[in-house]
Amino acid sequence: MKKVIRLDKLKIVVNEKYITNINEDVFTTIIKNGQIVEYRYEQQYPYLLYIEKDLIEHELVIEFSGKILEDKYPMLINKDTIEICLENINKLAICHINVPEILLKAICIGSVFFGAMTYIGNGPNFMVKAIAEENGIKMPSFFGYMLKFSLVVLLPVYILVQLIFL
């Protein structure tokens, strides 16, 4: 049986450039020193939806509950339904979220930067390990690699990349 992670609530934080055409009639506008610093939209019914565009931090926060899936709610939010959730926000006509670009960027960053933290992504590393050991160079075991390199080096890099790119 295939296990799928399912969520009833999800929060996405990305760069504010992924939202356009904000309907200022439904968004709350936060103004400081005569300048717009933030747009905020919040609803509780029929599902939780919170959208915040922070012009100072250049950040877009989208938070929603699984009920945004409407008929597909029993599936909850997972890798197969996240696009439907974001498209359903666009159908409200309160703003336009660039769904394909958000999803493409997430997939690209994950595969390019973090394949080495997966067993399959380590395939080339195993080949390099075998070649190095063949030439008399001491190499760590798989679990040694995971503990000494992946968690110590790659995990902080993952966090840094997330802060920079997303």
C-alpha positions, 0 to 999 in steps of 0.5 A: 500500500502506497502511503501519501502524506495528507494535510488539512491545512497548508501554509506557503511562503514565497516571493511576493512577485507570484501574486498579481491583480489584487482586488483592493476592494476585498483586500485590507490595505495596510498603510504606514507613513503614507505608503502601502506596505501590505495587502491582507485577505482573510476568510473563515467560511466556507474554508479558511483562506489567508493571503498576505502580500508584504511589500517590505519583506517581499513575501507572499503568504498563502494559508488555506484549509483542505476544504478549498478542494470542495468536492475533492475534500476527502483527498485532503491536501497532498502533492496531487491536489496542491495545484487544485487548491491554488487554482481554486484561489484564482477562481475566487477572482480576488487576485491571480496567483502564478501557480505553474511558476510556484510549483515549477520553482519548488520542484526545480529547487528540490531536485537540483539542490537536494537530490543528494539528501535522497537515496536515489540522488546519492547514486553518483556519490556511491560511484565516486565512493567506489572509485575513491576506495579503489584508489585507497582513499578512505570514504564514509559509509552511507550512514556516516555520509548521512550523519556527517555530511547531509545533516551537517552541511546539506540541511543548513544549505537547504534552509539557506536556499529556502530563505533566499529563493522562496 
